[in-house]
Amino acid sequence: MNSTDSLVNFGNQKVPSSEKTQLVDQVFETVNPRYDLMNDIMSLGTHRILKRIFIDSASIPQNGQVLDIACGTGDITQLIASRLSGSGRITAVDLNSSMLSHCRNRMLNAGFANVDYLLADAQFLPLADETFDCITMAFGIRNMSYIDLTLEECYRVLKRGGRLSLLDFSHAKSTRLSKLFQTYCCAWPIIGQIVVGDSKPYRYLVESIQQHPQPEAIHLAMEACGLHECQFENLLGGIVSIHTGIR
């Protein structure tokens, strides 16, 4: 997939890909002050458990070089940094400067010095080829204009034998669970209006989950970019999925 400015999904809207990048940036600029609180409310705290399961599955090498894409406020970054030792180092990347600043402050307050910070679009990483032993991306791939382009960039900056791990919303496998989850999601914009003062970012969140490809499609896209040993695991009945692949 190329980087031409074609129309892509922004929730249920069709917008030019360059405009989607700006719109996603605005979404996270809006929600940043209450981002962690809203995650706790919307997930009833389960996102913390899911992220620990995700990091356990990522097989973080203690002395490795790790790239955390779409780091957000840094909760995943902190989990990874706590598992590194010796020459181990993590680079936290995010498109939104406020999120990246939040991540930096979190890491400094927690006493971690083994972190670098990069403001960048994951589809165009200003990083050298074959740099990282491990790449993580939690709840980020869904926001990319071009999933294929993002995966190709991940493949490019991974060392041979390096692992890419993705965590994101998926699609519940039972009809009953799917309907229950969709009904529950309808409350998120209302909660967002109360807690954040704006419902629009959470309408986008709900729509982006609905528009996100099935896990089988993500699996095929990972294989298509050159990754092997690709696999995925559905959690919470398929509401979220963990994907892994090796360069």
N, C-alpha and C positions, 0 to 999 in steps of 0.2 A: 504494500500500500504506500502510495507516495504522499507527499506533504502539501499537495496543491490545496487551494482554499475551497474545497467542495463543501456541500452541505452535510452536516452531521447532526446527531441527536443531542439536544440539550434538554434533558427531560423529555417532554412530549413535543417540544418545538424542534424545527429544523433551522439551524443557523450555520453561517460560514465557520469553518474550523477555527480560524483565527479569532472570531468573535466568541466562540465557546471558551477558548482559553481565558479570555478576559472575564467572561461571565462566571466561570468557575472560580477565578481569583476573587471576584467580588463576593461570591457566596461565602468563601472562607474568611474574607475580611469582615463580613457582617457577623459571622457566628463565633469568631475567635474568642471574644471575652468570656463566653459561657459554653464553649465547645465541650469541655470535659464534663461539665455538669449535665448538659443535654444528652451526651452519650450514656451517662449513668441512668438518667431518667428513661430514655427511649428503650434501652436494652435491659432495664431493671438490674443493672450492674453486671450482666452476663458478658459484656464486651471485654471486661478485664480477664475473665476466665478464658474466653476464646483467644485472646491475644497471647496468653501464657501457653496455651496449647499450640498456637501457631509458632511461637519461638522455639518451643520444644521440638517441633517437627522440622525446623529449619537447620538443625545440626550446626549451630554457630561454632566455628573453629576458634579456640581460645586466643591463638596468636594470628588470627586471620585479619584480612582487610574486608570490611563489611560496608555495603551501601544500603542505606535505608531511604527508599524513595517515598515521597508523599509523607514525610515524617510528621506533619501536623504539629501538635503540641509536644511531641516527644515521648509519649508513653512507651511506644515500641522501641525507640532509640535508647531509652533508659534501661529497658529490659535487656537489650543486646549488650550495651556498654557494661552492665554488671556481670556479664559472662565472659568478657574479654580480659586478657592478662598479657603481660610481657609486651610484645610488639603489636598486639591486637589493637585495631583502630577502626572507628566507624565514621563514615561520612553521611551526614543527614542532609537530605535534599527536599526542598519544597518549592512550589511555584509562588506561594504567598509569603511576602516578607514578614507580616505580622505573626503568622504561624511559625516561621523559622525563628523569629526573635523569641517567641514563647518557648520553643524547644531549647534554644540556647540558654535562656534563663533557668529553665527546669534543670538542665544538665549541670550548669554552674552551681546552682543551689544544692544539687545532690553531690557535688564534689567530683564530677567526672571531668577529666582533662584529656581523655583519649578520643575526642570528637572534633571533627571538622564540619563546617556548615557551608552549604552551597545553595544559592537561590537560582533555580533553573527549572526549565520545562523538561520532564522526563522523556519527552519525545525527541529532544535535541540535547543530549547531555554533553557538556564541555569537559569530557573526561577521556583519558587515554584508553586505547584498546587493552583488553585483558589485564585489568587492574585489580579486580575484586574476587575474593574467594566465595563470597556469598552476597546475594542481593535479596532484600525483603521489601515488600510493598503491601501494606495493610489498608484496605478500603480506599485504594487509589486508582487501580486500573479502570474502574468503572467511570472515572471522571475524565479519562483521556479521550481526545478526539479520535485518535487512531490507535486502537489496541495493538495492531500488528506492528506499527512503527515503534511503539513503546517496547514491545517484546524484542524487536530487532536491536534496539539500543541496549537493552539489558544483556542480550546475547553478546553484543560487541564488547562491552566493558567487563564481562565475566572472564576470569581465567579459565583455561581448559581444566575440566573437572569441577569447576565452580557450580554452585547451586542457586537457582532462582526460586523464591518462595512467595506466593501470592495468597492473600486472605481477602475475601470480599463477600458481599451479599450474593446469593444465588436464587434458586427457585425451589420452593418446598415441593417434595415429591408426592405428597398426598393432597388430594383436592381439598379435603377438610382443613388440613393445616394451612394450605395456601390461602384459603378464604379467611381463616382466622387471622393470619398474619396481615393480609391486606386490610382487613377491618381495623386491626390494631394500628397499622401505619397511618390510617386516616386521622388518627388523633395527633400525630406528630406536628403537623403545621399549627394546630391549635396550641399545643404545648410550646412550640417555638415562638408564637406570638406572645404568650404569657412570660416566658423565661428570657427570651432574647429580644423581644419587641418587634419581631419580623417573622411572618409565616412563610415568606417566599422561599428562603433557602431550604426549608423542610418540605415544601411542595416539590422542589427540584429533587431532593433526596429520594422521596417516595417514587417519583417518576423515573429517576435514573435506575432505581432497583428494578422497576418493571421493565425497562428497556434493556437491561443488561443481558448479554447472551447467556445461553444455557452453559453449564460447566463443560459439557462435551465439546462445545464450540471453542471455549477457551483452551481446552486440552489440545484440540487440533491446531489452533493458532500457535501454541507453544512448540508443537512438533514442527510446524511449517517454518518457524524461524530458525530451526536447527537444533533445538534442545532435544535430548533423549532421556530415556527413563522417566518420561512425563507421567504423572499420576495426579489424581485428585481425591479428596476425602470430603464427603458431605457431613456437616455438623448441624445439630438442631433440626434434623429431618430435612436437610437441604436448604434451610434458610441462609446459611453461609457455607462456603466451600474453601478449602485449602488446596492450592495447586503447587506442585513442585516439578522442577525439571533440571537436568544437568547439561552443562556445555561439554 
